[in-house]
Amino acid sequence: MPEIRDVMPHIIIVGSGPTGAALSLLLAKHRIAVTLVEAAKDFHRVFRGEGLMPSGLDALAQMGLSEILDRVPHRPLAAWEFILDQQQLFRVDEPMGSKQPCTLVSQPPLLEALMAEASQYPDFRLMQGIGVKDLVWENERVIGVKLSDGQTITADLVIGTDGRNSIVRQRAELQLVKQPNEIEVLWFKLAAHPKFIEENIFCTILSGDRGFSVFHGAEAGKLHLAWVRSPDEPADWQQTNWPETFAALSPPWLAQHFRQVADTIESPIRLSVVVGRCPQWYRPGVLLLGDAAHPMSPVRAQGINLALRDVIVAVNQLIPVLKTSSNESSLDAACAQIQAIREPEIMRAQHLQAKEAQQGELLRKNALIRAILVRLAPMLRGGLRYSWLRRQSELREGVTEVKLIV
């Protein structure tokens, strides 16, 4: 097929998750021509993270998207609770000093709403069900993309928001430095217990050296359960009697529920979570944002929140250049500035996530510490609660100030 050349400036965004959808909408609002390319035919992927921390909610509010969030299924968390060997260690109620509680949002309807809003602008185009096969290069600069249907589309800048397995990152040969220990999570859904419907608690349960987290998702009547597999677990997890496994670790009221609704426990989604960061997020004509540039651990749901903050900084840096000058050197300098502004927060957040994971792993592996905590829980509860609370602030509010100024 013939090459398509659009009126300049033109941006191609690859991947219509929250990063790509929000960025496309904001650019279109500023009358920047945007083509959003999405390989999937719809937004109903097998798994999408739901957790919006106060930092992510604030980012949406700054973008003027709070009203859209109110229109889609969402559910705030009421509290965080930690149970060790069927005894409560401590509980912390939301919003934990923040303006808003951590909120779970159903991503497919959110993305659909963002696309409906973006489609009102004549400079926005969505190409759905078409994947990107490669980047188009000219004089060592990316000038567009080659699509799976044979089309070639050119642009001033290609932005990869296509997640932790980013094809844009691979084709641009931008290195991803991975953290040494990959995380494997089994993600279950099942019928909700009335207690979680009345009060949505994010409950982390550890008994012996095994454990899981469970909470009510944005979808009505559904519990989500995340089981982090340890390296020493048997490989044949498909043969596990999961209702009994969950019940054996749980306090009596929850154990009874797992047994009663055993037939509602859906086959788990297996998530192999790669965590890392690109030393460089850009090359001439191409930029990475969100998980494409810095795939995050699932700890405290940082991925979507940091990605939305990436969008704000990207818009702040790109809009002035695109509106006044679309020359190559100015765009490249803007891309470098985006990474320079965002990288400190990303590095700090990944460090904090790793520390949280280390705390959990220490508890899982050390039977003596578990025994002491269970025995002395009434006396230690206040100190444990305070220590945990103090560690959460930056993961909830963000490390740096991010303000939309365009």
Sequence and secondary structure as in RCSB ss.txt:
>XXXX:A:sequence
MPEIRDVMPHIIIVGSGPTGAALSLLLAKHRIAVTLVEAAKDFHRVFRGEGLMPSGLDALAQMGLSEILDRVPHR
PLAAWEFILDQQQLFRVDEPMGSKQPCTLVSQPPLLEALMAEASQYPDFRLMQGIGVKDLVWENERVIGVKLSDG
QTITADLVIGTDGRNSIVRQRAELQLVKQPNEIEVLWFKLAAHPKFIEENIFCTILSGDRGFSVFHGAEAGKLHL
AWVRSPDEPADWQQTNWPETFAALSPPWLAQHFRQVADTIESPIRLSVVVGRCPQWYRPGVLLLGDAAHPMSPVR
AQGINLALRDVIVAVNQLIPVLKTSSNESSLDAACAQIQAIREPEIMRAQHLQAKEAQQGELLRKNALIRAILVR
LAPMLRGGLRYSWLRRQSELREGVTEVKLIV
>XXXX:A:secstr
   B  SSSEEEEE  SHHHHHHHHHHHHTT EEEEEESSSSS  S    EE HHHHHHHHHTT HHHHHHS EE
E  EEEEEETTEEEEEEETTTTSSS  EEE HHHHHHHHHHHHTTSTTEEEEES  EEEEEEETTEEEEEEETTS
 EEE SEEEE   TT HHHHHTT   EE SS EEEEEEEEE  HHHHHS EEEEEEETTEEEEEEE SSTTEEEE
EEEE TTS S GGG  HHHHHHHHS HHHHHHHHHTGGG    EEEEE  EE S  EETTEEE GGGTS   TGG
GHHHHHHHHHHHHHHHHHHHHHHH   HHHHHHHHHHHHHHHHHHHHHHHHHHHHHHHHHHHHHH HHHHHHHHH
THHHHHHHHHHHHHHHHHHHHH SS      
